[in-house]
Amino acid sequence: MAERHFAICVGSFYEDLAERLVDGAKQAFAEAGVKDGQIEVFKIPGAFELPLAAHYCATSDRFAGVACLGAVIRGETDHYDFVCSEAARGIQTVQLETGVPCGFGVLTVENMEQALARTGGGKRDTGANAAEAVLRMAEMRTGLSL
């Protein structure tokens, strides 16, 4: 079987959270036997740009899956609602149109405390959960292709 490669697209608007999310995703990939050389990280401006970045990766024929990571923290305007829903819709559209699994690892939280609780390890680590979802769906896709 050919070596599988995975992409991590991460919105870097909250740089410290982005790093924690990527660390969680990389850890999950490593635990599944994916080597560092099989993972490519793409830093992008923010969560709103994730669907396009995922589309670029999914249509490149280079990756078995894409972990989409980022953080949106509620503010005083409706901006939060638009960014959250469009990121989710766009990422889902990419995977449905391309067949390439795209994990939704976007924190949609009220404050930094909630964001930190969902990064940096543990059962609620959003980066790790997104990578695990990508791995499971890529495995399913490969199994059905046989």
C-alpha beads as a LAMMPS data file, in Angstrom:
LAMMPS data file: protein, C-alpha beads

146 atoms
145 bonds

1 atom types
1 bond types

-500.0 500.0 xlo xhi
-500.0 500.0 ylo yhi
-500.0 500.0 zlo zhi

Masses

1 110.0

Atoms # bond

1 1 1 0.000 0.000 0.000
2 1 1 1.270 3.453 -0.880
3 1 1 2.274 5.848 1.859
4 1 1 -0.590 8.203 2.688
5 1 1 -0.032 11.918 3.192
6 1 1 -2.240 14.320 5.124
7 1 1 -2.692 18.071 5.145
8 1 1 -3.338 20.302 8.102
9 1 1 -4.867 23.672 7.208
10 1 1 -4.854 26.001 10.184
11 1 1 -6.242 29.480 10.593
12 1 1 -3.543 31.447 12.338
13 1 1 -5.592 34.424 13.546
14 1 1 -5.076 33.207 17.133
15 1 1 -1.477 32.026 16.736
16 1 1 -1.149 30.426 20.180
17 1 1 -4.347 28.433 19.691
18 1 1 -3.295 27.487 16.161
19 1 1 -0.061 25.994 17.469
20 1 1 -1.893 24.004 20.129
21 1 1 -4.406 22.702 17.587
22 1 1 -1.643 21.645 15.192
23 1 1 0.232 19.924 18.018
24 1 1 -2.890 17.934 18.894
25 1 1 -3.471 16.934 15.274
26 1 1 0.151 15.915 14.768
27 1 1 0.050 13.837 17.942
28 1 1 -3.055 11.983 16.744
29 1 1 -1.478 11.368 13.343
30 1 1 1.720 10.115 15.012
31 1 1 -0.235 7.737 17.257
32 1 1 -1.760 6.275 14.087
33 1 1 1.687 5.718 12.576
34 1 1 1.768 8.745 10.286
35 1 1 5.305 10.147 10.142
36 1 1 6.130 13.858 10.207
37 1 1 7.215 13.691 6.565
38 1 1 3.715 12.548 5.625
39 1 1 2.082 15.690 7.057
40 1 1 2.113 19.131 5.496
41 1 1 0.904 22.155 7.463
42 1 1 -0.590 25.148 5.684
43 1 1 -1.039 28.316 7.740
44 1 1 -3.780 30.564 6.474
45 1 1 -5.247 33.831 7.789
46 1 1 -8.325 32.544 9.606
47 1 1 -11.266 30.155 9.807
48 1 1 -13.155 31.821 6.961
49 1 1 -10.364 30.827 4.548
50 1 1 -10.345 27.158 5.627
51 1 1 -12.789 25.888 2.975
52 1 1 -10.711 27.284 0.116
53 1 1 -7.466 25.974 1.617
54 1 1 -9.105 22.559 2.101
55 1 1 -10.319 22.658 -1.493
56 1 1 -6.792 23.398 -2.756
57 1 1 -5.438 20.443 -0.772
58 1 1 -8.277 18.059 -1.617
59 1 1 -8.046 18.698 -5.351
60 1 1 -4.250 18.452 -5.472
61 1 1 -4.355 14.629 -5.426
62 1 1 -1.559 14.743 -2.822
63 1 1 -3.500 14.088 0.367
64 1 1 -5.653 11.290 1.766
65 1 1 -7.334 13.795 4.062
66 1 1 -7.293 17.329 5.398
67 1 1 -7.574 18.398 9.040
68 1 1 -9.095 21.894 9.116
69 1 1 -8.188 23.732 12.303
70 1 1 -8.882 27.188 13.676
71 1 1 -10.616 29.221 16.322
72 1 1 -13.496 31.660 16.311
73 1 1 -14.174 33.423 19.598
74 1 1 -17.481 35.237 20.008
75 1 1 -17.209 39.004 19.988
76 1 1 -19.657 41.865 20.140
77 1 1 -20.925 41.582 16.555
78 1 1 -22.590 39.031 14.278
79 1 1 -19.224 38.347 12.605
80 1 1 -18.818 35.223 14.764
81 1 1 -22.025 33.642 13.440
82 1 1 -21.130 34.232 9.804
83 1 1 -17.565 32.940 10.108
84 1 1 -18.588 29.829 12.067
85 1 1 -21.399 28.808 9.749
86 1 1 -19.512 29.533 6.529
87 1 1 -16.413 27.655 7.707
88 1 1 -18.510 24.622 8.647
89 1 1 -20.599 24.717 5.468
90 1 1 -17.576 25.240 3.255
91 1 1 -15.518 22.438 4.779
92 1 1 -18.457 20.041 4.499
93 1 1 -18.966 21.055 0.863
94 1 1 -15.311 20.375 0.043
95 1 1 -15.409 16.851 1.387
96 1 1 -18.749 16.051 -0.242
97 1 1 -17.639 17.398 -3.627
98 1 1 -14.156 15.833 -3.641
99 1 1 -14.590 12.694 -1.549
100 1 1 -11.478 13.668 0.407
101 1 1 -12.147 13.597 4.167
102 1 1 -11.916 17.012 5.823
103 1 1 -11.959 17.059 9.611
104 1 1 -13.743 19.977 11.259
105 1 1 -11.396 21.171 13.979
106 1 1 -12.630 24.719 14.339
107 1 1 -13.177 25.940 17.862
108 1 1 -16.404 27.928 18.096
109 1 1 -16.282 29.260 21.630
110 1 1 -17.381 32.118 23.825
111 1 1 -13.987 32.977 25.302
112 1 1 -10.287 32.118 25.495
113 1 1 -10.797 29.918 28.571
114 1 1 -13.102 27.629 26.582
115 1 1 -10.633 27.585 23.682
116 1 1 -7.732 26.590 25.909
117 1 1 -9.819 23.810 27.455
118 1 1 -10.296 22.336 23.976
119 1 1 -6.621 22.373 22.975
120 1 1 -3.432 21.019 24.445
121 1 1 -4.337 17.365 24.997
122 1 1 -7.092 15.292 26.500
123 1 1 -10.401 13.952 25.236
124 1 1 -11.651 17.397 24.205
125 1 1 -8.561 18.283 22.109
126 1 1 -10.159 19.625 18.947
127 1 1 -6.995 19.297 16.832
128 1 1 -6.579 15.644 17.769
129 1 1 -10.272 14.923 17.221
130 1 1 -10.165 16.424 13.719
131 1 1 -7.116 14.350 12.781
132 1 1 -8.715 11.184 14.175
133 1 1 -11.853 11.818 12.119
134 1 1 -9.757 12.303 8.978
135 1 1 -7.859 9.076 9.645
136 1 1 -11.032 7.044 10.167
137 1 1 -12.738 8.419 7.094
138 1 1 -9.620 7.973 4.923
139 1 1 -9.448 4.365 6.100
140 1 1 -13.092 3.843 5.215
141 1 1 -12.560 5.403 1.777
142 1 1 -9.550 3.185 1.121
143 1 1 -11.421 0.092 2.289
144 1 1 -14.319 0.772 -0.044
145 1 1 -11.961 1.339 -2.980
146 1 1 -10.616 -2.232 -2.849

Bonds

1 1 1 2
2 1 2 3
3 1 3 4
4 1 4 5
5 1 5 6
6 1 6 7
7 1 7 8
8 1 8 9
9 1 9 10
10 1 10 11
11 1 11 12
12 1 12 13
13 1 13 14
14 1 14 15
15 1 15 16
16 1 16 17
17 1 17 18
18 1 18 19
19 1 19 20
20 1 20 21
21 1 21 22
22 1 22 23
23 1 23 24
24 1 24 25
25 1 25 26
26 1 26 27
27 1 27 28
28 1 28 29
29 1 29 30
30 1 30 31
31 1 31 32
32 1 32 33
33 1 33 34
34 1 34 35
35 1 35 36
36 1 36 37
37 1 37 38
38 1 38 39
39 1 39 40
40 1 40 41
41 1 41 42
42 1 42 43
43 1 43 44
44 1 44 45
45 1 45 46
46 1 46 47
47 1 47 48
48 1 48 49
49 1 49 50
50 1 50 51
51 1 51 52
52 1 52 53
53 1 53 54
54 1 54 55
55 1 55 56
56 1 56 57
57 1 57 58
58 1 58 59
59 1 59 60
60 1 60 61
61 1 61 62
62 1 62 63
63 1 63 64
64 1 64 65
65 1 65 66
66 1 66 67
67 1 67 68
68 1 68 69
69 1 69 70
70 1 70 71
71 1 71 72
72 1 72 73
73 1 73 74
74 1 74 75
75 1 75 76
76 1 76 77
77 1 77 78
78 1 78 79
79 1 79 80
80 1 80 81
81 1 81 82
82 1 82 83
83 1 83 84
84 1 84 85
85 1 85 86
86 1 86 87
87 1 87 88
88 1 88 89
89 1 89 90
90 1 90 91
91 1 91 92
92 1 92 93
93 1 93 94
94 1 94 95
95 1 95 96
96 1 96 97
97 1 97 98
98 1 98 99
99 1 99 100
100 1 100 101
101 1 101 102
102 1 102 103
103 1 103 104
104 1 104 105
105 1 105 106
106 1 106 107
107 1 107 108
108 1 108 109
109 1 109 110
110 1 110 111
111 1 111 112
112 1 112 113
113 1 113 114
114 1 114 115
115 1 115 116
116 1 116 117
117 1 117 118
118 1 118 119
119 1 119 120
120 1 120 121
121 1 121 122
122 1 122 123
123 1 123 124
124 1 124 125
125 1 125 126
126 1 126 127
127 1 127 128
128 1 128 129
129 1 129 130
130 1 130 131
131 1 131 132
132 1 132 133
133 1 133 134
134 1 134 135
135 1 135 136
136 1 136 137
137 1 137 138
138 1 138 139
139 1 139 140
140 1 140 141
141 1 141 142
142 1 142 143
143 1 143 144
144 1 144 145
145 1 145 146
